[in-house]
Amino acid sequence: MSDDMKRSIWIGFDPREAAAFAVCRNSIEKNLTQPIPTHGIVLQDLQQRQMYTRTVLKIDGRYFDPISDAPMSTEFAISRFFTPLLAKEGWALFMDCDMLVRTSLARLFENLDPKYALYCVKHKHEPTESVKMDGQAQTQYARKNWSSFCIFNCDHPANKRLDLAMLNELPGRDLHRFCWLNDEEIGELGVEWNYLVDETKSNVTPKVLHFTKGGPWMAGYEEVPYAAEWEDALRRWAR
């Protein structure tokens, strides 16, 4: 990647996970070895800008997407896919907020091949449980968890297919499986960049911890692996 290539980082924001967002962003910024702008993706902002025009319902306190005929576990369940439109150019990383970064994300942007439209960890994640974090329904779909941490090549022609019509009309499960991309357009990151806590079976040292089943900011998840590390990060941010 050339030195003048634009880079940016985008984190999904949900007010119910404000603490997780704060820790995630702080862990990114304190580890960065090069300046890379870091932004939150806020659903209300996209709605006010008339970019996100999908109907969002709230049923029994949970978000529901009528187009998908399915619940949304977070406000950024679908808004994450607006990342290329928001970044406009260069390489743009999207990540869930329930993550703790342990290294400089600047390293992630090294040696990216522009032939790929997107990079991600290609998890073979087939959850057996029916419920995940915060009592949300656990769903199955192709390329599951690939979209929780992915680098978009905003200049790649394939990502030009991801327009506002597609973003606002397709079911979420199709967006999460990157339906606009062919297999050969997706590059692969090492599993250490999106290490699923209590799920990933690997001896690698995690560079990014992903509390996908529920994190220590949630009742009932205070004792998950790496909880103490996350709590320390929370205290550092609070200071």
Residue pairs with C-beta under 8 A, 6 or more apart in sequence:
1 91
1 109
1 110
1 111
1 112
1 114
5 90
5 91
5 109
6 87
6 89
6 90
6 91
7 36
7 90
7 91
7 92
7 93
7 106
7 109
8 36
8 37
8 38
8 39
8 87
8 90
8 91
8 92
8 93
9 28
9 36
9 37
9 38
9 39
9 92
9 93
9 95
9 105
10 38
10 39
10 40
10 41
10 80
10 83
10 86
10 87
10 92
10 93
10 94
10 95
11 21
11 24
11 25
11 28
11 38
11 39
11 40
11 41
11 94
11 95
11 96
11 97
12 21
12 40
12 41
12 74
12 75
12 76
12 79
12 80
12 94
12 95
12 96
12 97
13 21
13 40
13 41
13 42
13 43
13 75
13 76
13 97
14 21
14 74
14 75
14 76
14 97
15 75
16 74
16 134
17 74
17 97
17 98
17 217
19 217
19 234
20 97
20 98
20 211
20 215
20 217
21 40
21 97
22 234
22 237
23 100
23 230
23 233
23 234
23 237
24 95
24 97
24 98
24 99
24 100
24 101
25 38
25 40
26 233
26 236
26 237
27 99
27 100
27 101
27 102
27 233
28 38
28 101
28 105
29 38
30 236
31 101
31 102
31 103
31 104
31 105
32 104
32 105
32 106
33 104
33 106
33 107
34 104
34 106
36 105
36 106
36 109
39 86
41 76
41 79
41 80
41 82
41 83
41 86
41 94
42 75
42 79
43 52
43 56
43 75
43 76
43 79
46 52
46 79
46 82
47 53
51 82
51 85
51 164
51 167
52 78
52 79
52 82
52 167
52 168
53 164
53 168
54 65
54 67
54 78
54 168
55 65
55 66
55 67
56 63
56 64
56 65
56 72
57 63
57 64
57 65
57 66
58 64
59 71
62 71
62 72
62 136
63 71
63 72
63 73
63 74
63 75
63 77
64 70
64 71
64 72
65 71
65 72
65 77
65 78
65 171
65 172
67 169
67 170
67 171
67 172
68 171
68 172
68 173
69 171
70 139
70 171
70 172
70 173
71 136
71 137
72 78
72 172
73 132
73 133
73 134
73 136
73 137
74 96
74 97
76 96
76 97
77 172
78 167
78 172
78 175
80 94
80 147
81 147
81 162
81 167
81 175
82 167
83 92
83 94
83 152
84 92
84 152
84 154
84 159
84 162
85 162
85 164
85 167
86 92
87 152
87 154
88 154
89 154
89 155
90 154
90 155
91 109
91 112
91 151
91 152
91 153
91 154
92 151
92 152
92 154
93 105
93 108
93 109
93 149
93 150
93 151
93 152
94 147
94 149
94 150
94 151
94 152
95 148
95 149
95 208
96 148
96 149
96 210
96 212
98 133
98 210
98 211
98 212
98 215
99 149
99 194
99 208
99 209
99 210
99 211
100 208
100 209
100 211
100 226
100 229
100 230
100 233
101 207
101 208
102 206
102 207
102 208
102 209
103 207
103 208
108 151
108 189
108 193
109 151
112 119
112 151
112 153
112 187
113 187
114 153
114 155
114 156
116 153
116 156
116 185
116 186
116 187
117 152
117 153
117 156
117 157
117 158
117 159
117 181
117 185
117 186
118 150
118 151
118 152
118 153
118 156
118 159
118 178
118 181
118 185
118 186
118 187
119 150
119 151
119 153
119 186
119 187
119 188
119 189
120 146
120 147
120 149
120 150
120 151
120 186
120 187
120 188
120 189
120 194
121 145
121 146
121 149
121 188
121 189
121 190
121 191
121 193
121 194
122 143
122 146
122 186
122 188
123 144
123 145
123 146
123 191
123 194
123 196
123 200
125 144
125 145
125 196
125 199
126 140
126 144
127 138
127 140
127 144
127 199
129 138
129 213
130 137
130 138
131 137
131 138
132 138
132 212
132 213
132 214
133 211
133 212
133 213
133 214
133 215
133 218
133 221
134 214
134 218
139 173
141 173
141 176
141 177
142 177
143 176
143 177
143 178
144 176
145 194
145 196
145 210
145 212
146 176
146 177
146 178
146 186
147 175
147 176
147 178
148 194
148 210
148 212
149 189
149 193
149 194
149 208
149 210
151 189
152 159
153 159
156 185
158 180
158 181
158 182
158 185
159 180
161 180
162 180
166 175
166 180
167 175
170 179
178 186
190 204
191 200
191 202
191 204
192 202
192 204
192 205
192 206
192 207
192 208
193 207
193 208
194 208
194 210
195 202
195 204
195 206
195 207
195 208
195 209
195 210
196 210
196 212
196 213
197 209
197 210
197 211
197 212
197 213
197 215
197 224
197 225
197 226
198 213
198 224
198 225
199 212
199 213
200 206
206 226
209 226
209 229
209 230
211 221
211 224
211 226
211 230
213 221
213 224
214 220
214 221
214 224
215 221
215 224
215 227
215 230
216 222
216 224
216 227
216 230
216 231
217 230
217 234
221 227
